[in-house]
Amino acid sequence: MNQRRRMIGVVKSNKMTKTVVVQVERTYRHPLYHKVVHLHQKFKAHDELGCQVGDEVMIVESRPLSREKRWVVQSIVKRLGQTDVVQGA
């Protein structure tokens, strides 16, 4: 396995050709105030697998593919409305 970062997120948009917008949510407890903080970031990722909105996917960082795309969809973790695991490329 290589040293590339991997994140799991939910597909929010697939209206572009071979590109999806993936929202990654991170939850942590604030070190001083001990309040639970929810952060979310959106990444544009290259999609060869045909992801749909609502799918849970794993993205991996790659070389710059365009001005905003630096991630590639590695696999589909869970399809929307299904409970079993779907394997990708």
C-alpha positions, 0 to 999 in steps of 0.5 A: 500500500502506498502513502497516499491519503484516503478519505471516505465521504458521500457523493453530493453531486455527479452532474459533471462529466467523470467528476463527482463532488464528495463531502467528507465529514470529520468529528472531533472534540475541542481540546479546550472547550470539550464541545463536539465539533463537526467539520465538512469539506468538499472535494472534486474527484475523478470518477470512472466507476459511475457513482450516484448521489448519496453513495459512500465512496473512498477517494485517494489523492493523486496528481493534479488532473485539472484546476480543482481535481486532486482526488480519484474515486478508488471504490464505492463503499456503500450504494445508496439504499443498499446494505451490502458492500460494493467493491470498486476498481 
